[in-house]
Amino acid sequence: MELSDFSFWLDNLLLPEAFKDYCVNGLCVEAGDKVTKVVTGVSFRDRLIEKAIDEGADAILVHHPNGFWKGDAKVPVGHFGKQIRLLMKNGISLFGFHLPLDGHPEVGNNALIAKALGLNMVEGFMREGEACVGRIGEWDAPVSKERFLEIVNGAFPAGVQNKFLFGSDEIRRVAICSGSGASGIEEALDLGCDAFVTGEIKEFVPIAVEEAEFNLVACGHHRTEVFGVRAIARKITEELGVPAKFVDIDNPV
């Protein structure tokens, strides 16, 4: 498949222009003009490049395009330069999709987490630009805090890392934002949510949920963001006929 056609398909699917993001979304490194095999992963890193080389891939797609964040120099020197040289030497192009792969209604992290939790999708929240990043879902009937933890633990192989259950004893309406998404707590409260599921938390979060009498669980930044890159690998294979493989290099944070 032509690299330009593959890039167009991704942009048309994930609509990066709809999101106000703080990194490059789309093609980051153009190392060839064809795509015959794809490796996907959560973060751009040495071990993922090595795995792509082992797999004979000529494209990598990541959720975290490390080196291409807004505050990064994006100058290919030092360790970053070594990574870019390795991509170019092996003809491996790099794609990154951050918020578009959190907020997508089909292959997005948050929609897929909602599905894994058995929630009925209600609406989006945490708008960034023209589109929403987070998702809100509801169960048909409320569940206890104990049952809530059972369901969440079942959705993530490593389970819940941090739990702060200061809110309602009956949980039905749940806000979800993967990664470092707890900045949406106030909006989730305003929208009548009983609990929040996210990835990692900052220092203010336990205080905020205690004082708001709210329920929140954190299940790991990386571990809440395997859903999108895994799903898009499957979609690339099924819809484009291009072999694609998700590689999970775990990060416990």
C-alpha positions in Angstrom: 0.0 0.0 0.0 1.2 3.5 -0.8 2.3 5.4 2.3 0.3 8.4 1.2 -2.8 6.3 0.9 -2.2 4.8 4.3 -1.7 8.2 5.8 -4.9 9.5 4.2 -6.9 6.5 5.5 -5.6 7.1 9.1 -6.4 10.9 8.9 -9.8 10.2 7.5 -10.6 7.7 10.3 -9.2 9.6 13.3 -9.8 13.2 12.2 -6.8 14.8 14.0 -7.9 18.2 12.8 -10.9 18.0 15.1 -8.8 17.9 18.3 -6.8 20.7 20.0 -3.7 18.6 20.9 -0.2 19.3 22.1 1.8 17.0 19.8 2.1 16.0 16.2 -0.8 13.9 15.0 -0.4 11.8 11.8 2.8 11.1 9.9 5.9 12.0 12.0 8.7 10.3 10.1 8.6 9.5 6.4 11.1 6.7 5.8 9.7 5.1 2.7 6.9 5.3 0.2 5.2 1.9 0.9 3.4 0.3 3.9 3.4 -3.5 3.9 3.4 -4.3 7.6 2.6 -2.2 10.7 3.5 -2.5 14.3 1.4 -0.5 16.8 2.3 0.4 20.4 1.4 2.8 23.2 4.7 4.8 23.2 7.5 5.5 20.7 10.6 3.9 22.3 13.7 2.0 21.5 12.2 -1.4 22.3 9.3 -0.8 19.9 11.7 0.2 17.1 13.6 -3.0 17.7 10.4 -5.1 17.7 9.3 -3.4 14.4 12.7 -4.3 12.9 12.3 -7.9 14.1 8.8 -8.1 12.6 10.0 -6.7 9.2 7.5 -3.8 9.6 7.9 -0.6 7.5 5.5 1.5 9.7 5.0 2.1 13.4 1.9 3.7 14.8 1.9 4.9 18.4 -0.4 6.8 20.8 2.5 8.7 22.5 4.8 10.2 19.8 7.6 10.8 22.2 10.0 13.4 20.7 7.1 15.1 18.9 5.3 16.8 21.9 4.7 20.5 21.8 7.5 21.2 24.3 10.1 18.9 22.6 12.8 20.4 20.4 12.0 18.0 17.6 15.6 18.3 16.5 17.0 14.9 15.6 20.2 15.0 17.8 21.3 12.9 20.7 19.2 9.9 21.6 16.3 11.2 19.6 18.6 11.5 16.5 19.7 7.9 17.0 16.1 6.8 17.0 15.3 8.7 13.8 18.4 7.3 12.1 17.4 3.8 13.0 13.9 4.4 11.5 15.4 5.8 8.3 18.0 3.1 8.0 15.4 0.4 8.2 12.7 2.2 6.1 10.2 2.4 9.0 7.8 5.4 8.9 6.3 6.6 12.2 2.8 7.7 12.8 1.4 9.2 16.1 -2.2 9.8 17.2 -2.7 11.1 20.7 -6.1 12.7 21.6 -7.7 11.4 18.3 -7.0 7.9 19.6 -8.5 8.6 23.0 -11.7 10.1 21.8 -12.6 8.1 18.7 -16.1 6.5 19.1 -15.0 3.1 17.7 -11.3 2.5 18.2 -10.7 5.1 20.9 -9.4 4.2 24.3 -12.3 5.6 26.2 -15.1 4.1 24.1 -13.4 0.7 24.3 -12.9 1.0 28.1 -16.6 1.8 28.4 -17.4 -1.3 26.3 -15.1 -3.5 28.5 -16.9 -2.2 31.5 -20.3 -3.2 30.0 -21.5 0.4 30.0 -24.1 1.9 27.6 -22.6 4.9 25.9 -24.3 8.1 26.9 -22.2 11.1 25.8 -18.8 12.6 25.4 -17.1 15.1 27.7 -13.8 16.9 28.1 -14.0 18.7 24.8 -10.6 19.5 23.2 -11.2 21.6 20.1 -14.2 20.3 18.1 -14.3 16.8 19.6 -14.6 15.2 23.0 -11.8 13.1 24.5 -13.6 11.4 27.4 -16.7 9.2 27.4 -19.6 8.8 29.9 -21.5 5.6 30.1 -24.3 4.1 32.3 -25.2 0.7 33.5 -28.9 -0.3 33.3 -29.0 -0.5 37.1 -26.7 0.9 39.8 -24.0 -1.3 41.3 -22.3 -1.3 44.7 -18.8 0.0 45.2 -17.7 -3.6 45.7 -19.2 -4.6 42.4 -17.8 -1.5 40.7 -14.3 -2.6 41.7 -14.9 -6.1 40.6 -16.0 -4.9 37.1 -13.0 -2.5 36.7 -10.5 -5.1 37.9 -11.9 -7.5 35.3 -11.5 -4.9 32.5 -7.7 -4.4 33.2 -5.3 -7.3 33.5 -3.3 -5.4 36.2 -6.5 -4.2 37.9 -7.0 -1.0 39.9 -3.8 0.7 41.0 -5.4 3.5 43.1 -8.9 3.7 44.5 -10.6 6.6 46.2 -14.2 5.8 47.0 -15.6 8.8 48.9 -18.8 9.1 46.9 -22.2 7.4 46.4 -22.6 3.8 47.5 -24.6 3.2 44.3 -22.7 3.7 41.0 -24.5 3.9 37.7 -23.1 6.8 35.6 -19.4 6.5 35.0 -16.9 9.0 33.4 -13.9 7.6 31.6 -10.7 9.3 30.5 -7.7 7.2 30.0 -4.1 8.2 30.6 -3.7 11.3 32.8 -7.3 12.3 32.4 -8.4 13.2 35.9 -8.5 16.9 35.0 -12.1 16.1 34.0 -13.3 15.5 37.6 -15.3 18.7 37.9 -17.0 18.3 34.6 -17.9 14.7 35.4 -19.4 15.9 38.7 -21.4 18.6 36.9 -22.7 15.9 34.5 -24.0 13.8 37.3 -21.5 11.0 37.3 -21.1 8.7 40.3 -17.5 7.6 39.5 -14.5 8.3 37.3 -12.1 5.8 35.7 -8.7 7.1 34.6 -5.1 6.0 34.2 -2.7 7.9 36.4 -3.3 10.7 39.0 -1.6 13.8 40.2 -1.2 14.9 43.8 -4.4 17.0 43.9 -6.7 14.2 42.8 -7.2 12.3 46.2 -7.9 15.6 47.9 -10.3 16.7 45.2 -12.3 13.5 45.2 -12.4 13.4 49.0 -13.7 16.9 49.3 -16.2 16.4 46.4 -17.3 13.1 47.9 -16.7 11.3 44.7 -15.5 7.9 43.5 -12.4 7.5 41.4 -10.1 4.7 40.4 -6.8 4.8 38.5 -5.7 1.8 36.5 -2.3 3.0 35.0 -1.6 5.4 32.2 -0.1 2.9 29.8 -2.6 0.1 30.8 -5.6 2.3 30.0 -4.2 3.2 26.6 -3.5 -0.2 25.1 -7.1 -0.4 23.8 -6.8 2.0 20.9 -3.6 0.9 19.4 -4.7 -2.7 19.7 -8.0 -2.0 18.0 -6.5 0.0 15.2 -4.0 -2.8 14.4 -7.0 -5.1 14.0 -8.8 -2.6 11.9 -5.8 -2.0 9.6 -5.5 -5.7 9.0 -9.2 -6.3 8.4 -10.0 -3.2 6.3 -6.8 -2.6 4.4 -5.4 -6.1 4.2 -2.1 -4.8 5.6 -0.7 -7.1 8.3 -0.6 -5.1 11.6 0.5 -6.3 15.1 0.0 -4.6 18.4 3.1 -4.9 20.6 2.6 -4.4 24.4 5.8 -3.2 26.1 4.4 -2.7 29.5 4.9 0.4 31.6 3.6 0.1 35.2 2.9 3.9 35.6 
